[in-house]
Amino acid sequence: MTTKNITLAIDEDLLTKARVLAALRHTSVNEMVRGFLQGQVDAERRQASRAEVWANHFKESDNYAPRRQRRKEGERLFDREEFYEEVMRERGLL
């Protein structure tokens, strides 16, 4: 894995406090930022994985459900896939 340098603009007071905290933890501000970012990425990955599991559960249950009766003109029934996609879009996962 290749590492890249980034430039981060941060308030001087916050940086000073972060350096003290890093020293107390026997690490560096760089490592703390890297760990924070990794935690955020991992959390998103876990959330996306859970969403995929739920999608599979919905799909399986829909496959076993009896065929729906024909919809009356203009009547709208609950659709799991549409609901799932709407929730995932709201969360920025689709």
C-alpha positions in Angstrom: 0.0 0.0 0.0 1.3 3.4 -1.0 0.9 6.3 1.5 0.1 9.8 0.3 0.7 13.1 2.1 -2.2 15.5 2.5 -2.3 19.1 3.7 -4.7 19.7 6.6 -5.8 23.2 7.7 -6.4 23.1 11.5 -6.8 25.7 14.2 -3.5 26.2 16.1 -5.1 25.7 19.5 -6.7 22.5 18.4 -3.4 21.2 16.9 -1.6 22.0 20.2 -4.2 20.0 22.2 -4.1 17.2 19.6 -0.3 17.0 20.0 -0.6 16.8 23.8 -3.2 14.1 23.5 -1.1 12.2 21.0 1.9 12.4 23.3 -0.2 11.1 26.2 -1.3 8.2 24.0 2.3 7.6 22.8 1.4 8.1 19.2 1.4 11.0 16.7 -1.3 13.4 15.4 -0.8 11.8 12.0 -1.5 8.3 13.4 -4.6 9.7 15.2 -6.0 11.3 12.0 -5.2 8.1 10.0 -7.0 6.0 12.7 -10.0 8.3 12.7 -10.3 8.2 8.9 -9.9 4.4 8.9 -12.7 4.1 11.5 -15.0 6.2 9.4 -14.3 4.1 6.2 -14.8 0.9 8.2 -18.1 2.1 9.7 -19.4 2.9 6.2 -18.3 -0.5 4.9 -20.0 -2.3 7.8 -23.2 -0.3 7.2 -23.1 -1.1 3.5 -22.6 -4.8 4.3 -25.6 -4.8 6.7 -27.7 -3.1 4.0 -26.7 -5.9 1.6 -27.6 -8.6 4.1 -31.0 -7.0 4.7 -31.6 -6.7 0.9 -30.9 -10.4 0.6 -33.4 -11.1 3.4 -36.0 -9.0 1.7 -35.4 -10.7 -1.6 -35.7 -14.2 -0.1 -38.9 -13.4 1.8 -40.4 -11.8 -1.4 -39.5 -15.0 -3.3 -41.5 -17.1 -0.8 -44.4 -14.7 -0.6 -47.5 -15.7 -2.5 -48.2 -13.8 -5.7 -49.8 -10.5 -5.1 -53.3 -10.0 -6.4 -53.5 -7.6 -9.3 -53.5 -4.0 -8.2 -56.6 -2.0 -8.7 -56.0 0.9 -11.0 -54.5 3.8 -9.0 -54.0 1.7 -5.8 -50.4 1.4 -4.6 -49.1 -1.4 -2.4 -45.9 -1.3 -0.2 -42.8 -2.3 -2.2 -39.9 -3.5 -0.1 -37.3 -2.8 -2.9 -38.5 0.8 -3.4 -38.4 1.4 0.4 -35.0 -0.1 0.7 -33.6 2.0 -2.1 -35.2 5.1 -0.7 -33.6 4.5 2.7 -30.2 3.7 1.2 -30.3 6.8 -1.0 -31.2 9.0 2.1 -28.1 7.6 3.8 -25.9 8.1 0.7 -25.2 4.4 0.3 -26.6 4.1 -3.2 
